[in-house]
Amino acid sequence: MPVFDSKKAETPIFEVISGDFPFEIVAVDSSISQGGKTRGSDVRDVKLKFYKDATFTQPVAQWTEDFINADNCLWKWFVFSKCVGFEFADGHEFDIDSSWIGRRGWATCKPQETNRKDDIDASTGRPKRYNRVAVFITNKGKLPPNLPTEFAPSSDPDEKLPF
């Protein structure tokens, strides 16, 4: 059972960001494309958390990027895989799945205005702006992944193992 911690009960405040930011993959889900040219194609919905700098201590934004498994969209899969440290040989099959959680990379982010006429910012009267990745960066220094440590049993023979 979780133990409540009031310091962690605050909703994070994210902002609209622009520029180069380090990110970490925090979740991967699957769906089916509903787009006109890609309808019915498999999609990987990859939730990315962006940070102020490469210390990964101050999150500034989080959103989901879609990776559509369709011929005209596969370039994004290839660039993304290289960005987070995977470099496959030609002809190698791969998938973006939960084993990618914790992988890190760099991206150039650029806000995008909504194209929905009813999605207006009440304070400015202008269309709302949303975060988007303009480019996944592949030529910046690689970031070490934030991978979970493997279970290491205690040397105490009387300790009860959880499984």
N, C-alpha and C positions, 0 to 999 in steps of 0.2 A: 504494500500500500504506500502511496506517496505521503510524504511528510510536508505539511504546508510551510512555505517560506514566504512571508509577506514581501521581502525584498525582490523576489522573483515574480510577484503577482502583478506587476505593472505591465500594461500593454506596451510593447516597444513602439517608439515613434520613428517611422521611416520617412524618408524625404525623396523628392524627385531629384535624381542625380545626373550629372553630366561629366564625362571624363573617363579616365582609366581607373578601374577599381579591381581589387582582388575579390574572388568569390569562392564559395564552397558549395558543393552539391549537398543538399540536406534531405531530399526525397526524390524518388522516381516512381511514377505511376504510368499506367498504360490506358489508352483510350483509342477511339476510332475517329478518323478525320471526317468532318462534315463539309469540308471545303468543296467548291465546284470541281476543280481539276483533280483533287486528291481524295474525294469521297470514298470511304471504305478502307482506306489505307491505315495501317497500324501507326499509332503515334506514341511517343515517349514524352510524358509531361514531366519535365525536370525542374524541380524547385531549387532556385539558386539564392543564397544569402550573400549579399555584398557588404564589404567592410571598408572602413575609412582607410586602412593601410594593411600591410602584410603581417601585422602582429595578430590580426583576427580577433581583436578585443572590442572593437566598436562597430556593431552592425549599423548600416545606414539605409539598407533597402533589402527587400526580398520579393521575388515574384517567380512565376513559372514560365519557362521557355518550352515551346513545343518543337519536337523533332519528328517530322513526318517521314515514314518509310515509303517514299515514292521516288522514282527515278530523278525527277526534277528538283528534289529536296535533299538528296543524299549528301551533297557537298557540305551541308551544315553539320551532318553527323561526323564527317571526316575531319573538318576543321575543329569541331568541339573535342573530339577524341584526342587530337594532337595537343590542343590547348591544356587539357587536364592530365597530360603525361602519358597517354597511350599512343604508341606509334606501331601500326600493324604493317605486315608485309602485304604487298599486292595480292589479292585473291583471298585474304584471311576474312572469314565471317566473324562478325561481332554484334553485340547488342548492348544498348544502354539499359542497365538494370540496377537493382538495389546494391550490387557489389561496387557500384561507382560512388555511392554515398561517402562523403568525406574527401573526395578528390577536389583539388583546388586548381584555379587558373586565374587568368587576367582577362578582362573584357573592357572594351570601350562602350560606355553607356551614353545614350542620347534620348532625352525625353521625346515622346510622340504625342501629338494631340489626338484626342478621340475623333472619330469620323461620325459619331452618332449625334444627331441634331438635338436630342433631348438630354445629353450628358454635359451640362453646363455648370461651371464653377459659380456658385451663387455669389461669392465675394467679389469676383472680377467680371462676371458676365461673359467670360470667354470659355471655349471648350476646355474640358479637363485635360491635364497632361498626365501621361503614364510613362513609367520607366520601360525601356527596351534596350536590348543589346544591339549595338550597331555592328560590332566586330568582336569575335573571340580572338584574342591575341595569342599567336603561336611563337613569336620571336622574342619574348620577354623571358626573364629568368623563371625556371620551373619552381613551383611551390610544393613543398612536401605535403603529402596527403594527411588528413586528420583521420586516420584509420583506427578502429577500436583495437585495443590490445587483446591478445588472445588470453583465454583463461589459463592461469598458472596455478596448479594445485599447491597447497601448503605442504611443507615438509613434515607437519605435525600429523602423525598417523591417526590420532584421536579426533581430528577435526572432521565434522560432517560435511560432505560435499553436497552442493545444491542439486545434484542429479545422480 
